[in-house]
Amino acid sequence: APDQPPAPPAIASQSGGCGVAGGRMTDTRRRVKVYTLNEDRQWDDRGTGHVSSCYVERLKGMSLLVRAESDGSLLLESKINPNTAYQKQQDTLIVWSEAENYDLALSFQEKAGCDEIWEKICQVQGKDPSVDITQDLVDESEEERFDDMSSPGLELPSCELSRLEEIAELVASSLPSPLRREKLALALENEGYIKKLLEIFHVCEDLENIEGLHHLYEIIKGIFLLNRTALFEVMFSEECIMDVIGCLEYDPSLSQSRKHREFLTKTAKFKEVIPISDPELKQKIHQTYRVQYIQDMVLPTPSVFEENMLSTLHSFIFFNKVEIVGMLQEDEKFLTDLFAQLTDEATDEEKRQELVNFLKEFCAFSQTLQPQNRDAFFKTLSNMGILPALEVILGMDDAQVRSAATDIFSYLVEYNPSMVREFVMQEAQQNDDDILLINLIIEHMICDTDPELGGAVLLMGLLRTLVDPENMLATANKTEKTEFLGFFYKHCMHVLTAPLLANTTEDKPSKDDFQTAQLLALILELLTFCVEHHTYHIKNYIINKDILRRVLVLMASKHAFLALCALRFKRKIIGLKDEFYNRYIMKSFLFEPVVKAFLNNGSRYNLMNSAIIEMFEFIRVEDIKSLTAHVIENYWKALEDVDYVQTFKGLKLRFEQQRERQDNPKLDSMRSILRNHRYRRDARTLEDEEEMWFNTDEDDMEDGEAVVPPSDKTKNDEDIMDPISKFMERKKLKESEEKEVLLKTNLSGRQSPSFKLSFSSGTKSNLTSQSSASNLPGSPGSPGSPGSPGSPGSVSKSISQMAAITTK
């Protein structure tokens, strides 16, 4: 690439500062939107601001700067490089590439501002401002540059039927070279060549000259790959577009021509659900539909090398859609009529379906808008009454209409959940719970007829967004979280949990088919989310409605995924380490279904086995004293023979340590004295020693000695430690006796009989559960991990035929 030329005096004289149209940020001439092209070849909006050009010392050159109109922050700072190809499109767009895969675009509010900045760019690059592209992206070879100097333009053959083959060869040979593409595009523009080619197309069709039609196909396809906005504007004009599509019907690689024009004129009917009075808007809609059809259906799928050659076509469609949404949004009469007919009971079903489908497509188009404009768009729809209209539509019988309404609702929730929350809270003051919008959504989720529950999954995601405190607003006057969650638990939660409560009235699920299990799993997923994020609202609901007991009935489901969902729900509650929950679990003996499921699972080494053990391991590691005591006092007989993991024995040890402390209160006072003595030293040393004291396993202590750092073993400390040492010795002795008993029992080698677990409560009612744990020792599928003493399949300790667990 040639060296950067020195800046012309006119530009150099501006290097003292970056003026924005005389320093006024309010000047609309320089108002722009900044876009970047993403990996999917779609334009992402980066914000709105005001553009200026000035010399930037850091970049050592003239640069384009865009400052946000909202806060003045820098949206863009881009040096005008002498070899970058800048392209001007549709009078108000400037597009260029900063790097290989980083395309930028400035969309100007006014043509005058675009022209001003274009002149600055052309001045820096030494180009004539009348061109639409300053230069090509790829550096040409010296030979091509020499050709460029010697032949300033490309001469096209005269546009005649006999010379179509020659024209096709010229177009094909020009595409590989960016320089020749530029020359060809200029020649086609200047001579009005495209319209002449389309006249020949009519002649070829009349004469049924298939060879000529094949040449025209190649020529028009090549013109598309030139990627020039000026050429597209000619080709996509009302008078030319159908003929261009006609040329693309005659693909030489196909034995028969396609009938694209027939489809567009006869099959695809343009329906004005509400009459559009603006002829320009109507023409823009027709044009966008046809160009989108060309891109998606007519043009062959571009190769990797051709994909970038159609970037201007993508841009053309994108900016057309932005324009259509803007024009419709400004037409107040149109939107008023649309919503009036949507909610009018007299509107017939077919008409209503068309209106809903139009609204859905309208919302889909809005995704191309920049955030500020999209905000205004949804605010307009809200003011027009889109949510009451959706409520009416969702109450209808037509499944297609309801499906489209659900899609529209998803756009609203994803973009502005607060708007939806505000609406449902307001309507709760006037309507019954049954017809609230949010309850209609829950009912559609529950009544989804799809065997895979595709719609229910989508609706559950929307409900999760609505009840997620992370996206709720908090102001000085009110807290959205408090208000909305209070509303939701009062008016909606009973609708959500109805299927769960209806299905868990007995000891096992009353309906256990796959679709019901899927639905209950979805409901449990949302309830688990609520446990994690809603604190006291969900806590009151679970405890008052005895929800956890009902959920644990699902542990008896034949569907493992549902049983695991129920277990996950309980695990999330235990994970909170909340004593309110713990007291509720203990009072209602809610470990019983879990222990039953564990024993019924028998020797199988599966997710259920691991998940239940992990839950008890959490209780042990976190030292949740109340639950530890409850589990050991009530369920130890059923669990004491599980020795392939040390979890339950560890729980028992925790329990005994608690009892020992209760029986020897002096022990705790000794420890507190010791801790207070240590506090006089460095705080970090204290923390390390405290960790050692509480975390050291008794098995690691030799001769019953307590762990005390040597540096602090004064005579006074030894006196204090004496009772503790004696306690440790007693513990050590008891542990060794237990190991001896266990060893003798293992030597007997007897096989364990079936577990039979009887739970007796204060009312003397018994629940008996049979579990097949009678696999042979070491049978296949028995769990075990490196270093573990055994597995559920090889439980060898003799146990009694009946393990009775008495609850007091």
Secondary structure, DSSP 8 states (H G I E B T S, - for coil): --------HHHHTTTT---STTT-TT-GGGEEEEEEE-TTS-EEEEEEEEEEEEEETTTTEEEEEEEETTT--EEEEEE--TT---EEETTTEEEEEEETTEEEEEEESSHHHHHHHHHHHHHHHT--TT-SBSS-SS---HHHHHHHHH--S-------GGGHHHHHHHHHHHTT-HHHHHHHHHHHHHTTHHHHHHHHHHHHHHHT-HHHHHHHHHHHHHHHHT--HHHHHHHTSTTTHHHHHHHTT--TTSSS---HHHIIIIIS----SS----HHHHHHHHHHHHHHHIIIIIS----TTTGGGGHHHHHHHHHHHHHHHHHHHH-HHHHHHHHHHHH-TTS-HHHHHHHHHHHHHHHHHHTTS-HHHHHHHHHHHHHHTHHHHHHHHHTSS-HHHHHHHHHHHHHHHHH-HHHHHHHHHHHTTTS-GGG-HHHHHHHHHHT---TT-HHHHHHHHHHHHHH-GGG--B-SS-BHHHHHHHHHHHHTHHHHHHHHHHH-SSSS-S---HHHHHHHHHHHHHHHHHHHH-THHHHHHHHHHTHHHHHHHGGG-S-HHHHHHHHHHHHHHHHTT-HHHHHHHHHTTTTHHHHHHHHHHTT--SHHHHHHHHHHHHHHHTT-HHHHHHHHHHHHHHHTT--SSSHHHHHHHHHHHHHHHHH-HHHHHHHHHHHHHHTTS-HHHHHHHHHHHHH--GGG-STT-----GGG--HHHHHHHHHHHHHHHHHHHHHHHHHHHHHHHHHH------EEEEEE-TT--EEEEEE-----TT-TT----TT-S--GGG--S---S-EEEE--
